[in-house]
Amino acid sequence: MSSVDPSESRLPSPLLLLRAGTRTWWDRWLQWVQLSLVWLLAWLLIIPGPPATFGLFHVANELVAGRSLGFSGLVEGVRLYFVKSWLWMLMNIAVTILLLVNARFYIALLPNWAITIGLIITSLGLIWFLLQLYALPFLMIQEKKSLWHAWRNAAITTLASPGHMLTVWLGLVLIIVPSTITMIPIILGGPGLVAVIACQAVRDRLQQFEQE
């Protein structure tokens, strides 16, 4: 497992974290290629999609903690979080519908103030979905396996270090966006890279808060 050591480089802490996460992922690259393809197949089948996502984060969280589980870890994550993954999915579907309806309503009104409100709602939606990248690792780490606590912890952590988290978000977006346009990043293990960096980021922030 790669760790974030600020003494290694003059790079800012978020960039060191991205580098450490990438190294951790690269050390198990072939495994992540295989798991990412299983994850893609699960989403094509729809029903196992959310559980496979939680399974992928379960493997990533364990790897960042120094334990390599591989495919058995994915299956274990699916089993542990099947119900919670679909509760998480249903919440995200509800939030998406609510945001789209409200944003389209205000933007359609045309006055500047209405368009501004529509853009604010859209921005809040983007922040909500980016928070999911930290909510899942928090769910794996916290003793109480509560989605509400995971969302709350993700929001508090982001507010406590917005610049740090924004930099990590930008790095993850650079991976996620190409994955939604082409299949190449997914085939090369991109989903695993996103999960590893997200888990690394959460653990890094928790360690930092403990030292302060």
Secondary structure as UniProt FT lines:
FT   HELIX           6..8
FT   HELIX           13..27
FT   HELIX           29..44
FT   TURN            47..48
FT   HELIX           49..64
FT   TURN            65..66
FT   HELIX           71..108
FT   HELIX           112..141
FT   HELIX           147..160
FT   HELIX           162..181
FT   HELIX           184..187
FT   TURN            188..189
FT   HELIX           190..211
//
